[in-house]
Amino acid sequence: MSSSALALALADLLVRPAFRSRHDPGRVFDRIAAKAGEAAGDRQFVEDFRSLLGWWAKAERLTPVGWQSAQAHVRRHLTNRARVRRLIAEHPEIEREPIEKPVFVVGLPRTATTVTHAVLALSDEHRSPLLWELLAPDLELPPRQRRKAITAGRRMVQGADLFAPRFRDIHAMAAEGPEECTFALPHALMPFSQARIPEYRDWHCAREDFVPDYRYLKQVYQVLQYGRPRRRWMLKSPMHLENLDALRTVFPDATIVWCHRDPVTAVASFCSLIEHGMAISARPLDPAGIGADWLALLGRAMTRGLAARAAIPAEQLVDVPYSWLGSDPASGAPKLYDAVGAPWTRADAARLPAAVARPKGTRRHTYDLSRYGLTPADVEAAFADYNALRAEVDRAVSPT
């Protein structure tokens, strides 16, 4: 047994006595909500998370650690929501903080969205949310509280590295590094990456209005900006792809940076990421189920993204082929900055190698689409319209 498997087995053993509480998720939720501090007038938000925890409790193959993770997810969102609403009540001017011309990096997962975001975060004129800030958004903290919040973020990363060391090879995280909006969005598909929760998937896909989620996301960034120097926000999440219309309703002057890559490769890589991440909270895993679930979800997200793309003004849309940063970042990074209307400086160029380097100690990520019960033909069929767009993008950016 590997050291990570042993650590996970011991963790499951330690929290197993509390695993029985999943049979009464309503009672568990009431305790979480009472401690988080429910904000007046926020009943729907709270009840949505009550439903999520109830569905999560019934997830197939959920482990004791997985049940603890479910509770932590719900606790974090309820606590952060209550804090953000309380801060705005105490400082109404927070909602007047301008989030001007933000950049949102989108695209299928595993299309170099992370490295694109990291490169955009290089400039002193840009601002990206750090992981520890997304885990507990707040106003400027005194040094002691700030260290405590950063330490909590480091512990989360250390736990993931301990229980799923290969996950770091795929998507390395750092408490003080830029991270994606998914940690702040209330109803992204993050829970479905930790366990197969069909009720949540169906509820999420049937939901028609995600504008409230993006209004709250804006409030999070207004809180993080309030009382601090104003810089241009550089934001990212592949999960934005399915809700570009809602995003643009709340951030009408946003620049959308859309990363492109062969979907056969992207889907295979992402299924591998899901498998390694889900191994912490669900066992035994079902690779074929992961493939079927996420091919459908990613295909749906792309269909919605392509429909919303038609309404994005050309001057607010930047297409970034994988080759720009995946194979030649030294020439791709200046193009990226020029495309979003930002100057590329010598200081940025000096920081570039560290931003695009593989984190120390990580190994090359390998994956096999067939492990997930999928064939290239399955993926090509699901993304036929996208491949037509990708061909257009390649022609547009190729030298004549």
C-alpha positions in Angstrom: 0.0 0.0 0.0 1.4 3.4 -1.0 1.9 6.1 1.7 -1.0 8.2 0.3 -3.3 5.2 0.3 -2.3 4.4 3.9 -2.8 8.0 5.0 -6.3 8.0 3.4 -7.2 4.7 5.0 -6.2 6.0 8.4 -8.2 9.2 7.9 -11.3 7.2 6.9 -10.8 5.1 10.0 -10.5 8.2 12.3 -13.7 9.9 11.0 -15.8 6.7 10.5 -17.7 7.2 13.7 -19.1 10.5 12.3 -20.0 8.8 9.0 -23.3 7.7 10.4 -24.5 11.3 10.5 -25.0 11.2 6.7 -28.3 9.3 7.5 -29.6 12.5 8.9 -28.2 15.3 6.7 -30.9 17.8 7.7 -29.7 17.8 11.2 -26.1 18.1 10.1 -27.0 21.0 7.9 -28.9 22.8 10.6 -25.8 22.7 12.8 -23.6 24.0 9.9 -26.1 26.8 9.1 -26.5 27.9 12.7 -22.7 28.2 13.1 -22.2 29.9 9.7 -24.7 32.7 10.6 -27.6 32.7 8.1 -28.1 36.1 6.6 -31.7 37.6 6.6 -33.3 37.4 3.2 -31.0 34.7 2.0 -33.4 31.7 2.4 -33.2 30.4 -1.1 -29.4 30.3 -1.1 -29.4 28.4 2.2 -32.1 25.9 1.1 -30.2 25.2 -2.1 -27.2 24.1 0.0 -29.5 22.1 2.2 -30.6 20.1 -0.8 -27.0 19.7 -2.0 -25.9 18.2 1.3 -28.9 15.9 1.3 -28.1 14.6 -2.2 -24.4 14.4 -1.4 -25.2 12.2 1.7 -26.8 9.6 -0.7 -23.9 9.6 -3.2 -22.8 6.1 -4.2 -19.4 4.9 -2.9 -19.0 7.9 -0.6 -16.2 7.5 1.9 -16.0 8.9 5.5 -13.5 11.4 4.3 -15.8 12.2 1.4 -18.7 13.0 3.8 -16.4 15.3 5.8 -15.5 17.0 2.5 -19.1 17.5 1.6 -19.8 19.2 5.0 -16.7 21.3 4.6 -17.9 22.5 1.1 -21.3 23.5 2.4 -19.9 25.1 5.5 -17.4 27.2 3.5 -20.0 28.5 1.1 -22.6 29.4 3.9 -19.9 31.0 6.0 -18.5 33.1 3.2 -21.9 34.1 2.0 -22.9 35.3 5.4 -19.6 37.2 5.8 -19.9 38.9 2.4 -23.5 40.0 3.1 -22.5 41.2 6.6 -19.6 43.3 5.3 -21.8 44.9 2.6 -24.4 45.7 5.2 -21.7 47.4 7.4 -20.0 49.1 4.4 -22.6 49.7 1.7 -20.0 51.4 -0.4 -18.4 48.0 -1.2 -21.1 47.5 -3.8 -20.0 50.7 -5.5 -16.5 49.3 -6.1 -16.0 49.2 -9.9 -14.8 45.9 -11.3 -13.7 47.5 -14.6 -13.0 45.5 -17.8 -12.1 42.3 -16.0 -10.6 39.4 -18.0 -12.2 36.0 -17.8 -10.2 33.0 -19.0 -12.6 30.3 -20.2 -12.6 27.2 -22.4 -12.8 23.4 -21.9 -10.8 22.2 -18.9 -7.2 21.2 -19.7 -6.8 23.7 -22.6 -4.1 25.7 -20.9 -6.6 27.9 -19.0 -4.4 27.6 -15.8 -1.2 28.7 -17.4 -3.0 31.5 -19.4 -4.4 32.8 -16.1 -1.0 32.5 -14.4 0.6 34.5 -17.3 -2.1 37.2 -17.1 -1.5 37.5 -13.3 2.2 38.4 -13.8 1.7 42.1 -14.3 1.9 44.5 -11.4 -1.2 46.2 -13.0 -3.2 43.0 -12.8 -5.0 41.4 -9.8 -5.9 37.7 -9.5 -7.7 36.2 -6.5 -5.4 34.0 -4.5 -6.6 30.6 -3.3 -6.6 31.6 0.4 -8.7 34.6 -0.4 -11.3 32.6 -2.3 -11.5 30.1 0.5 -12.4 33.0 3.0 -13.0 36.3 1.2 -12.7 39.3 3.6 -11.5 42.8 3.9 -7.8 43.6 4.5 -6.9 41.5 7.6 -4.5 42.3 10.4 -1.2 40.4 10.1 -2.1 37.7 12.6 -5.5 36.9 11.0 -4.0 37.0 7.5 -1.4 34.4 8.5 -4.1 32.3 10.0 -6.1 32.4 6.8 -3.1 31.6 4.6 -2.2 28.7 6.9 -5.7 27.3 6.5 -5.3 27.5 2.7 -1.9 25.7 3.0 -3.4 22.9 5.0 -6.1 22.3 2.4 -3.4 22.1 -0.3 -1.3 19.8 1.9 -4.2 17.5 2.5 -4.9 17.2 -1.2 -1.2 16.5 -1.9 -1.1 13.9 0.9 -4.2 12.0 -0.1 -4.0 12.4 -3.9 -0.3 13.1 -4.8 -0.9 12.6 -8.5 -3.5 15.3 -8.5 -0.6 17.8 -8.0 1.0 16.5 -11.2 -2.2 17.5 -13.1 -3.3 20.7 -11.4 -0.9 22.0 -8.7 -2.4 24.4 -6.2 -0.7 26.9 -3.9 -2.5 28.8 -1.1 -0.8 32.1 -2.2 -1.1 31.5 -5.9 -3.9 32.6 -8.3 -6.9 30.3 -8.4 -10.1 30.0 -10.3 -13.5 31.5 -9.6 -15.0 28.0 -9.1 -14.0 28.3 -5.4 -16.3 31.3 -5.0 -19.2 30.5 -7.4 -22.0 28.9 -5.4 -23.3 26.5 -7.9 -20.6 25.4 -10.2 -20.1 21.6 -10.8 -17.3 21.3 -8.2 -19.4 18.8 -6.0 -19.9 16.5 -9.0 -16.1 16.3 -9.3 -15.9 14.9 -5.8 -18.7 12.4 -6.0 -21.4 11.2 -8.4 -24.5 13.1 -7.3 -27.1 12.6 -10.0 -29.7 14.7 -8.2 -27.4 17.7 -8.0 -26.4 17.3 -11.7 -30.0 17.2 -12.8 -30.9 20.2 -10.6 -27.9 22.2 -11.9 -28.6 21.4 -15.5 -32.3 22.3 -15.2 -31.5 25.6 -13.5 -32.2 28.5 -15.9 -30.9 31.6 -14.1 -27.3 31.8 -13.0 -27.2 35.6 -12.9 -27.6 35.6 -9.0 -24.5 33.5 -8.8 -22.5 36.0 -10.8 -23.8 38.9 -8.9 -22.5 37.2 -5.7 -19.2 36.5 -7.5 -18.9 40.2 -8.2 -19.6 41.0 -4.6 -16.8 38.7 -3.6 -14.3 40.6 -5.8 -15.7 43.9 -4.6 -15.0 42.8 -1.0 -11.4 41.8 -2.0 -10.9 45.1 -3.8 -12.4 47.4 -1.1 -9.7 49.5 0.7 -7.0 48.1 -1.6 -5.3 49.4 -4.7 -7.6 49.0 -7.8 -6.1 46.9 -10.5 -7.5 45.1 -13.5 -9.0 41.7 -12.4 -7.7 38.6 -14.2 -10.2 35.7 -13.5 -10.6 32.2 -14.7 -12.7 29.1 -14.7 -13.5 26.5 -17.3 -16.9 26.3 -15.6 -17.8 29.8 -16.9 -18.2 28.3 -20.3 -21.7 27.1 -19.6 -22.9 30.4 -18.3 -21.2 33.1 -20.4 -24.6 34.8 -20.8 -25.0 35.2 -17.1 -21.4 36.3 -16.7 -21.8 39.0 -19.3 -25.0 40.2 -17.8 -23.1 41.0 -14.6 -19.8 41.9 -16.2 -20.9 43.6 -19.5 -17.4 45.1 -20.2 -15.5 41.8 -19.6 -13.0 40.5 -22.0 -13.4 36.8 -22.6 -10.2 34.9 -23.3 -11.2 31.6 -24.8 -8.5 28.9 -24.7 -8.6 26.2 -27.4 -7.2 22.6 -27.7 -8.1 19.3 -29.3 -11.1 18.1 -27.3 -10.1 14.5 -27.5 -6.9 15.3 -25.6 -8.7 17.8 -23.3 -11.4 15.3 -22.3 -9.0 12.5 -21.6 -6.8 14.7 -19.5 -9.8 16.1 -17.5 -11.2 12.7 -16.8 -7.8 11.7 -15.4 -7.9 14.9 -13.2 -11.4 14.0 -12.0 -10.4 10.4 -11.2 -7.4 11.4 -9.1 -9.3 14.1 -7.3 -12.4 11.9 -6.6 -10.3 9.1 -5.2 -10.1 11.1 -2.0 -13.9 11.0 -1.4 -15.4 8.0 -3.3 -14.2 4.4 -3.6 -14.1 2.2 -5.6 -14.1 4.5 -8.6 -15.9 4.0 -11.8 -13.7 5.3 -14.7 -16.3 4.6 -17.3 -18.9 6.4 -15.3 -16.6 9.4 -15.0 -16.1 9.4 -18.8 -19.9 9.2 -19.6 -20.8 11.8 -17.0 -18.2 14.4 -18.0 -18.5 13.9 -21.7 -22.1 14.8 -21.4 -21.5 17.7 -19.0 -18.6 19.2 -21.0 -20.6 18.8 -24.3 -23.5 20.6 -22.7 -21.2 23.4 -21.5 -19.7 23.8 -24.9 -23.1 23.9 -26.6 -24.2 26.7 -24.2 -20.9 28.5 -24.6 -21.0 28.5 -28.4 -24.6 29.9 -28.3 -23.5 32.7 -26.0 -20.4 33.4 -28.0 -22.4 34.8 -30.9 -23.4 37.8 -28.8 -19.9 38.7 -27.6 -18.6 41.8 -29.4 -15.4 41.0 -31.4 -13.4 43.5 -29.4 -14.2 41.7 -26.1 -13.3 38.2 -27.4 -9.8 36.8 -27.5 -9.1 33.3 -28.9 -6.0 31.6 -27.6 -4.8 28.5 -29.4 -3.0 25.9 -27.2 0.2 26.6 -29.0 0.5 30.1 -27.7 1.4 29.1 -24.2 1.4 25.3 -24.4 4.4 25.1 -26.7 5.9 28.6 -27.1 5.1 30.9 -24.2 7.9 33.3 -24.9 6.2 34.5 -28.1 2.6 33.6 -27.0 2.6 35.7 -23.8 3.2 39.1 -25.5 0.5 38.2 -28.1 -1.9 37.5 -25.2 -1.2 40.8 -23.4 -1.6 42.7 -26.7 -4.9 41.0 -27.3 -6.4 42.0 -23.9 -5.0 45.6 -24.3 -2.2 45.3 -21.7 1.4 46.3 -22.1 4.0 43.5 -22.0 7.0 44.7 -20.0 10.6 43.5 -19.3 9.5 42.7 -15.7 6.7 40.5 -17.0 9.1 38.7 -19.4 11.5 38.1 -16.5 8.7 36.5 -14.4 7.4 34.3 -17.3 9.7 31.3 -16.9 8.6 30.7 -13.3 4.9 31.2 -14.3 4.9 28.5 -17.0 7.3 26.1 -15.4 6.1 22.7 -14.0 6.0 22.9 -10.2 9.0 21.4 -8.6 8.6 17.7 -7.7 5.7 17.0 -10.2 5.8 14.4 -12.9 4.5 14.4 -16.4 0.8 13.8 -16.6 -0.2 10.7 -18.7 -3.7 9.6 -19.5 -5.7 7.3 -21.8 -9.1 8.1 -23.1 -10.1 4.4 -23.4 -9.7 4.0 -19.6 -12.9 6.1 -19.3 -14.9 4.1 -21.7 -14.6 6.7 -24.5 -13.3 6.7 -28.0 -12.0 9.6 -30.1 -15.1 9.2 -32.3 -17.3 9.7 -29.2 -15.6 13.0 -28.3 -15.4 14.2 -31.9 -19.2 13.7 -32.3 -19.9 15.5 -29.0 -17.7 18.5 -30.1 -18.3 18.6 -33.8 -19.5 22.3 -33.8 -16.6 23.3 -31.6 -14.1 21.6 -33.8 -15.4 23.7 -36.7 -14.8 26.8 -34.6 -11.4 25.6 -33.6 -10.4 25.2 -37.3 -11.5 28.8 -37.9 -9.4 30.0 -35.0 -6.3 28.1 -36.2 -6.7 29.6 -39.6 -7.1 33.1 -38.2 -4.0 33.0 -36.0 -1.7 31.0 -38.4 0.8 33.1 -40.2 -0.1 33.8 -43.8 
